Amino acid sequence: MRTNHAPAAGLAAVPQVSPGHRLVPATIQFFDQIARTVWIECPDWCTDDHVENPQLAVEDIVHTSDSQDFGIHTLGSPRLVFELYARITSDAYDRNPQLRQATVAVDDGDGEYAFLSPDMADDLADRLVAFASRIRQLSRTARAHQQQAGVSA
């Protein structure tokens, strides 16, 4: 966050927010359990409520977008047997400089994330489209087999 040139006597500098960001409040709650409100730059795509989700330090704040999810059911069971989630994330204080930028995080809900650059995410999307095409071919083959066997779906 940058500030304007020297403020008038007795006035604080007005912060200038980076393009693609907005200034939002965040709650910092140290081990002493006293909640403090600070103002942070937050990417426009971030949907986290940084007030409702306190952190121990500003360095602990991670920005995430809404999650896009995908689930697969199985015959005879209402539960999902496979889940996939994707969201935008960035951690301004991560040791890895690539993770300080907006990345696409993909996970299956078990806590292991694949962090993808935009190019890597595009490649994944292309491969998933190709995979979907192969699944469609499998379904056509299975349908034809069922029809030959006189099975109705």
C-alpha positions as CSV (number, residue, x, y, z in Angstrom):
1,M,0.0,0.0,0.0
2,R,1.4,3.4,-1.0
3,T,0.6,6.8,0.6
4,N,0.3,10.2,-0.9
5,H,3.0,12.8,-0.5
6,A,3.5,14.5,2.8
7,P,0.2,15.1,4.5
8,A,-0.9,18.4,5.9
9,A,0.2,19.0,9.5
10,G,-1.6,16.7,11.9
11,L,-3.3,14.7,9.2
12,A,-2.5,11.1,8.4
13,A,-1.6,10.2,4.8
14,V,-4.5,8.8,2.7
15,P,-3.6,5.3,1.5
16,Q,-3.7,4.6,-2.2
17,V,-4.8,1.1,-3.0
18,S,-3.1,-0.9,-5.8
19,P,-5.1,-1.5,-8.9
20,G,-7.3,-4.6,-8.6
21,H,-7.5,-4.3,-4.8
22,R,-9.7,-2.6,-2.3
23,L,-9.1,-1.5,1.3
24,V,-10.9,-3.8,3.8
25,P,-10.9,-4.3,7.6
26,A,-9.3,-7.4,9.1
27,T,-9.3,-8.7,12.6
28,I,-5.9,-9.6,14.2
29,Q,-6.3,-11.4,17.5
30,F,-3.0,-12.1,19.3
31,F,-2.6,-14.7,22.0
32,D,-3.8,-12.1,24.5
33,Q,-7.2,-12.6,22.9
34,I,-7.6,-8.8,22.3
35,A,-9.1,-8.3,18.9
36,R,-7.6,-5.5,16.8
37,T,-8.9,-4.1,13.5
38,V,-6.4,-3.3,10.8
39,W,-6.9,-2.2,7.2
40,I,-5.4,-4.3,4.5
41,E,-5.3,-4.4,0.7
42,C,-7.6,-7.2,-0.5
43,P,-7.8,-8.4,-4.1
44,D,-11.1,-7.7,-5.8
45,W,-11.7,-11.5,-6.3
46,C,-11.2,-12.3,-2.6
47,T,-14.4,-13.3,-0.9
48,D,-13.0,-14.0,2.6
49,D,-14.4,-12.1,5.5
50,H,-11.2,-11.0,7.1
51,V,-13.1,-9.5,10.1
52,E,-15.0,-12.7,10.9
53,N,-11.9,-15.0,10.4
54,P,-9.3,-13.5,12.7
55,Q,-5.6,-14.3,12.3
56,L,-2.7,-13.9,14.7
57,A,-0.9,-11.5,12.4
58,V,-1.3,-9.7,9.2
59,E,1.3,-12.1,7.7
60,D,-1.2,-15.0,8.3
61,I,-3.9,-13.5,6.1
62,V,-4.5,-15.6,2.9
63,H,-6.8,-14.3,0.2
64,T,-9.2,-16.8,-1.5
65,S,-12.1,-16.6,-4.0
66,D,-15.3,-18.6,-3.9
67,S,-14.7,-22.2,-4.6
68,Q,-15.8,-23.9,-7.8
69,D,-16.7,-27.5,-7.1
70,F,-17.4,-30.7,-8.9
71,G,-18.6,-34.0,-7.4
72,I,-19.3,-37.5,-8.8
73,H,-22.0,-39.8,-7.4
74,T,-22.2,-43.5,-7.8
75,L,-25.0,-46.0,-8.5
76,G,-26.9,-47.0,-5.4
77,S,-25.5,-44.3,-3.1
78,P,-26.4,-40.6,-2.6
79,R,-22.9,-39.7,-1.4
80,L,-20.2,-38.2,-3.5
81,V,-17.3,-40.6,-4.1
82,F,-15.1,-38.1,-5.7
83,E,-14.9,-34.3,-5.2
84,L,-12.8,-31.6,-6.8
85,Y,-12.5,-28.0,-5.8
86,A,-10.8,-25.0,-7.4
87,R,-10.3,-21.4,-6.2
88,I,-8.0,-18.4,-6.6
89,T,-5.6,-17.9,-3.7
90,S,-2.7,-15.8,-2.8
91,D,-0.6,-15.5,0.3
92,A,1.3,-12.2,0.3
93,Y,3.8,-13.4,2.9
94,D,4.5,-16.9,1.6
95,R,8.2,-18.0,1.3
96,N,7.5,-19.0,-2.3
97,P,7.3,-15.8,-4.4
98,Q,5.1,-17.7,-6.9
99,L,2.4,-18.2,-4.2
100,R,2.4,-14.5,-3.3
101,Q,0.7,-14.0,-6.7
102,A,-2.8,-15.1,-7.6
103,T,-2.8,-18.8,-8.3
104,V,-5.5,-21.4,-8.9
105,A,-5.6,-23.9,-6.0
106,V,-7.1,-27.2,-6.9
107,D,-7.8,-29.9,-4.2
108,D,-9.9,-32.9,-3.5
109,G,-11.0,-31.9,0.0
110,D,-8.3,-33.9,1.8
111,G,-6.1,-30.9,2.5
112,E,-3.5,-31.4,-0.3
113,Y,-3.5,-28.6,-2.8
114,A,-2.1,-28.2,-6.3
115,F,-1.2,-24.6,-6.8
116,L,-1.3,-23.7,-10.5
117,S,-0.1,-20.7,-12.4
118,P,-2.7,-19.3,-14.8
119,D,-1.0,-21.1,-17.7
120,M,-0.9,-24.4,-15.7
121,A,-4.6,-23.9,-14.9
122,D,-5.4,-23.4,-18.6
123,D,-3.5,-26.6,-19.4
124,L,-5.4,-28.5,-16.7
125,A,-8.7,-27.2,-18.1
126,D,-7.7,-28.3,-21.6
127,R,-6.8,-31.8,-20.3
128,L,-10.1,-32.1,-18.4
129,V,-12.0,-31.2,-21.6
130,A,-10.1,-33.9,-23.4
131,F,-10.8,-36.3,-20.6
132,A,-14.5,-35.4,-20.7
133,S,-14.5,-36.3,-24.4
134,R,-13.0,-39.7,-23.6
135,I,-15.6,-40.3,-20.9
136,R,-18.4,-39.4,-23.4
137,Q,-16.9,-42.0,-25.7
138,L,-16.9,-44.6,-22.9
139,S,-20.6,-43.8,-22.1
140,R,-21.5,-44.2,-25.8
141,T,-19.8,-47.6,-25.8
142,A,-21.5,-48.7,-22.5
143,R,-24.9,-47.4,-23.8
144,A,-24.5,-49.4,-27.1
145,H,-23.6,-52.5,-25.1
146,Q,-26.6,-52.1,-22.9
147,Q,-28.9,-51.7,-25.9
148,Q,-27.4,-54.8,-27.5
149,A,-28.1,-56.7,-24.2
150,G,-31.6,-55.3,-24.1
151,V,-31.0,-53.4,-20.9
152,S,-33.0,-50.1,-20.4
153,A,-31.3,-47.3,-18.5
